[in-house]
């Protein structure tokens, strides 16, 4: 059984932004998953950070897609 290493390629506390990134990766046929982590110390106990995780071999392609999205949203 092959074990895959997953890495975080995007983090946000905004579910709508996470969903948008997730759908862009889905469109590019990059397998991804969202992980939910509680933030600690300086934040409220209810604040959570969402992470989009991809397989290590898809990391560069995922970053290219995310960078293009971030540049596009900055220019609007």
Long-range contacts (C-beta under 8 A, 24 or more apart in sequence): 4-55, 4-56, 4-57, 5-55, 5-56, 6-33, 6-53, 6-54, 6-55, 6-56, 7-53, 7-54, 7-55, 7-56, 7-59, 8-35, 8-51, 8-52, 8-53, 9-52, 9-53, 9-54, 9-59, 9-62, 9-63, 9-66, 10-51, 10-52, 10-62, 10-66, 11-49, 11-50, 11-51, 11-52, 12-49, 12-50, 13-39, 13-47, 13-48, 13-49, 13-50, 14-50, 15-50, 18-50, 18-52, 20-69, 21-52, 21-66, 21-69, 22-52, 24-65, 24-66, 24-69, 25-52, 25-54, 25-62, 25-65, 28-61, 28-62, 28-65, 30-54, 30-58, 30-61, 30-62, 30-65, 31-55, 31-58, 32-62
